[in-house]
């Protein structure tokens, strides 16, 4: 069974959670005001999210399309009291890409002595990113994006830093987790994500990757429970006014990846600091489709639109730029 959850605020300003049917019709989940609360109840009871929801029951109907248009839909998982207890991270070089790109990569992989560090990492994933049971898989590239304050709601605008050299989309699948009181990670499910990044900074030198990733991100609108389909087909668009300046498909799911999701999870949660009870984890799994790679230079006002067949709603965010901050380090 696949359960789809959306967090939103009512017209009175109260938080609520809705469960959607296959036609995106929503009903409010009784007894909780957040997906976090629902998950914590399920963990405590030792049952699935579906079983916990069935126990709580559903109440009034809600029009999620209207809530989206009115800007009342939230990210589908957050920490309800402290954004610092949400950790946003991701992995790169995890996807095979298009057939043409894959062929070009494999040709380069034939010469070990000419491989860049990035290509060596990609080859490592191809060779050992899908380990058999009992084996340890290859460690992927990993990066930190920020805490919960870096998350932008669906339909809300990104605020790119004034010092950024680029602000571009990255259409990805996101894994959503809570750490239980037993110190173990529990995956609630998956969401559609935009792992917004500064590709000009990253391209200058891969050692600046960490800088390029310290940007906002967005995911949702819905949280999908259960297993992710082995193949996910989506579309990434950039709209400028009435014109679509970028429109290309993207592929995800393990059939289109060089790593299993279990391997990416194992190498993230092996660190004890990422198993702190009560924390939320948002983990981006990577992509192979970027408008930046097609030569697109984004501008304020551009709208990123990402959709995929595994999810009911598209994820949309407009690009904006923040004012420069005056930062002065004061000696004490």
C-alpha positions in Angstrom: 0.0 0.0 0.0 1.2 3.5 -0.9 0.2 6.3 1.5 0.6 9.9 0.4 0.8 12.6 3.1 0.8 16.4 2.8 1.4 18.9 5.6 -0.4 22.2 5.3 -1.9 25.1 7.3 -5.7 25.5 7.4 -7.3 28.9 6.5 -7.3 29.5 10.3 -3.6 29.1 10.5 -3.5 25.7 12.2 -1.2 23.0 11.1 -2.6 19.7 9.8 -1.8 16.6 7.9 -3.8 15.2 5.0 -3.8 11.7 3.5 -4.5 11.7 -0.3 -6.1 9.1 -2.4 -5.0 8.2 -6.0 -7.0 11.2 -7.3 -5.3 13.6 -4.9 -8.4 14.1 -2.8 -7.3 14.8 0.7 -8.8 14.1 4.2 -7.3 15.4 7.4 -5.6 12.8 9.7 -7.1 12.8 13.1 -5.1 13.3 16.3 -1.9 14.8 14.8 -0.7 18.1 13.5 2.5 17.0 11.7 3.9 14.0 9.8 6.6 14.0 12.6 3.9 13.4 15.2 2.3 10.6 13.1 5.7 8.9 12.6 6.6 9.2 16.3 3.3 7.5 17.3 3.9 4.7 14.8 7.5 4.2 16.0 6.3 4.0 19.6 3.5 1.6 18.8 5.8 -0.5 16.6 3.5 -0.3 13.6 3.7 1.1 10.1 2.6 4.6 9.1 -0.4 3.1 7.3 -1.4 1.1 10.4 -1.0 4.2 12.6 -3.1 6.3 10.3 -5.8 3.6 10.2 -5.9 3.6 14.0 -6.3 7.4 14.1 -8.8 7.6 11.3 -9.5 10.4 8.8 -11.7 13.5 9.2 -12.8 16.4 7.0 -12.0 16.6 3.3 -9.4 19.2 2.2 -8.6 20.6 -1.2 -4.9 20.3 -1.5 -4.8 22.0 -4.9 -6.4 25.1 -3.4 -4.0 25.0 -0.5 -1.1 24.9 -3.0 -2.4 27.8 -4.9 -2.9 29.8 -1.7 0.7 29.0 -0.4 -0.5 26.9 2.5 1.3 23.7 1.8 4.4 23.0 3.8 7.3 20.7 3.2 5.9 17.2 3.9 8.3 16.5 6.9 9.9 18.9 9.3 10.8 19.0 13.0 7.8 20.8 14.6 9.6 22.6 17.3 13.3 23.2 16.3 14.6 23.5 12.7 18.1 22.9 14.0 17.1 19.2 14.6 16.5 18.7 10.8 19.7 17.7 8.9 19.7 18.2 5.1 22.3 16.2 3.2 22.8 14.5 -0.2 24.9 12.3 -2.4 26.3 12.9 -5.8 27.6 10.9 -8.8 24.9 8.3 -8.1 23.0 8.3 -11.4 23.8 6.7 -14.7 22.3 9.5 -16.8 21.1 9.3 -20.4 22.3 6.5 -22.8 24.5 8.9 -24.6 26.1 10.3 -21.4 26.5 6.8 -20.1 28.3 5.7 -23.2 30.6 8.7 -23.1 31.4 8.0 -19.5 32.2 4.3 -20.1 34.5 5.2 -22.9 36.4 7.5 -20.6 36.4 4.8 -17.9 38.6 2.6 -20.1 41.7 4.7 -19.4 42.4 4.6 -15.6 45.4 6.9 -15.9 43.3 9.8 -17.3 40.3 9.6 -14.9 39.5 12.8 -13.0 38.7 12.4 -9.3 35.0 12.7 -10.1 35.2 10.0 -12.7 37.0 7.7 -10.3 34.2 8.2 -7.8 31.6 7.5 -10.5 33.5 4.3 -11.5 33.6 3.2 -7.9 29.9 3.5 -7.7 29.5 1.5 -10.9 31.8 -1.2 -9.5 30.6 -1.4 -5.9 27.6 0.8 -5.4 25.1 -2.1 -5.5 26.6 -4.7 -3.0 25.2 -8.1 -2.5 23.7 -9.1 0.9 26.4 -9.1 3.5 28.9 -7.0 1.5 29.9 -3.5 2.1 29.2 -1.2 -0.8 31.3 1.7 -2.1 31.1 5.0 -0.2 29.4 7.7 -2.3 30.2 11.4 -2.6 28.4 13.1 0.3 27.6 16.7 1.1 25.8 18.8 3.7 23.2 21.5 2.7 22.0 22.9 6.0 19.4 22.5 8.7 15.6 22.9 8.6 15.9 26.6 8.0 17.3 25.9 4.5 14.1 24.2 3.4 11.7 26.2 1.2 8.0 25.1 1.0 6.5 24.0 -2.3 5.3 27.0 -4.4 7.5 29.3 -2.3 10.5 31.2 -3.7 14.2 30.4 -3.3 16.4 33.2 -1.9 19.8 32.8 -3.5 22.6 34.4 -1.6 23.8 37.8 -2.9 27.3 36.3 -3.3 26.2 33.3 -5.3 27.5 32.9 -8.9 24.6 30.8 -10.0 21.3 29.4 -8.8 20.2 26.3 -10.6 17.8 23.4 -10.1 18.6 19.7 -9.4 15.6 17.4 -9.8 16.0 14.5 -7.4 14.3 12.0 -5.2 14.5 12.7 -1.5 14.6 10.2 1.4 12.8 11.4 4.6 13.7 9.9 8.0 13.2 10.2 11.7 15.6 8.9 14.3 13.7 6.9 16.9 14.3 6.9 20.7 16.2 3.6 20.1 18.8 5.5 18.0 17.8 3.8 14.8 16.7 5.6 11.6 13.2 5.1 10.3 12.4 6.0 6.7 8.9 7.5 6.4 9.1 7.5 2.6 10.2 9.6 -0.4 9.4 13.0 -1.9 10.2 14.9 -5.1 13.0 17.3 -4.5 14.9 20.3 -5.9 18.4 20.3 -4.5 19.1 23.9 -5.6 22.8 24.6 -6.0 25.5 27.0 -7.3 26.9 25.2 -10.3 29.3 28.0 -11.4 31.1 27.8 -8.0 31.1 24.0 -8.2 32.5 23.9 -11.7 35.4 26.2 -10.9 37.0 23.5 -8.7 35.4 20.4 -7.2 37.0 21.4 -3.8 34.4 24.2 -3.8 31.5 21.6 -3.9 30.9 22.1 -0.2 30.4 25.9 -0.7 28.1 25.3 -3.7 25.8 23.1 -1.7 25.2 25.5 1.2 22.0 26.8 -0.4 18.3 26.4 0.1 16.3 23.4 -1.2 12.7 22.3 -1.6 10.8 19.0 -1.6 7.3 17.8 -1.8 4.4 18.6 -1.9 3.7 15.0 -0.9 5.5 12.3 1.1 5.1 8.9 -0.5 5.4 5.8 1.7 6.4 2.3 0.8 9.1 1.3 -1.7 10.3 3.7 -4.4 9.6 2.3 -7.9 12.8 0.8 -9.5 12.4 3.3 -12.4 11.1 6.8 -11.9 10.6 9.1 -15.0 10.2 12.8 -14.5 10.5 16.1 -16.3 12.5 19.2 -15.2 11.4 22.6 -16.6 12.6 26.2 -16.2 9.9 28.8 -17.1 10.7 32.4 -17.8 7.5 34.4 -18.0 5.4 32.7 -20.6 8.3 30.8 -22.2 9.8 27.4 -21.2 13.5 27.8 -21.6 14.4 24.3 -20.4 12.4 21.1 -20.7 14.1 17.7 -20.3 13.3 14.3 -18.8 15.2 12.9 -15.8 15.4 9.4 -14.6 15.8 8.0 -11.1 15.0 4.9 -9.1 17.6 2.2 -8.7 17.4 1.0 -12.3 18.9 4.3 -13.2 21.4 4.6 -10.4 24.9 3.3 -9.8 24.1 2.9 -6.1 21.3 1.2 -4.2 19.3 3.4 -1.9 20.2 1.0 0.9 23.9 1.6 0.2 23.4 5.4 0.3 21.5 5.1 3.6 24.1 2.8 5.1 26.9 5.2 4.5 24.9 8.2 5.8 23.6 6.6 9.0 26.8 4.8 9.9 27.8 8.0 11.7 26.6 8.0 15.2 26.1 11.8 15.0 23.4 11.1 12.5 21.5 8.8 14.8 20.5 11.3 17.5 17.0 10.4 18.8 14.3 12.8 17.6 16.2 14.3 14.7 14.8 14.6 11.2 17.0 13.7 8.1 16.3 14.9 4.6 18.7 13.1 2.2 18.9 13.9 -1.6 19.8 10.9 -3.8 21.3 12.8 -6.8 20.5 13.5 -10.4 21.8 13.4 -13.9 19.8 16.3 -15.5 20.6 20.0 -15.0 19.6 23.1 -17.0 23.1 24.4 -16.2 24.6 21.6 -18.3 22.5 22.7 -21.2 23.9 26.2 -21.0 20.9 27.9 -19.2 21.7 30.9 -17.1 18.9 31.3 -14.6 17.5 34.7 -13.6 15.4 36.1 -10.8 11.8 35.3 -11.6 12.5 32.0 -13.3 10.2 29.2 -12.1 11.6 25.7 -11.6 9.0 23.0 -12.2 9.8 19.3 -11.4 7.3 16.4 -11.8 7.6 12.6 -11.8 5.3 9.7 -12.5 5.7 8.4 -8.9 4.2 11.5 -7.4 0.8 13.2 -7.8 1.9 16.9 -7.7 4.7 18.8 -9.3 7.2 20.8 -7.2 7.4 24.5 -8.2 9.7 27.2 -6.8 10.5 30.7 -8.2 14.1 32.0 -8.1 14.9 35.1 -6.2 18.1 36.7 -4.7 18.6 37.8 -1.1 20.0 41.1 -0.1 23.7 41.1 0.9 24.3 40.6 4.6 26.6 42.9 6.6 28.8 40.4 8.6 31.4 41.7 10.9 33.3 39.3 13.2 33.8 41.0 16.5 36.7 40.0 18.8 35.7 39.5 22.5 
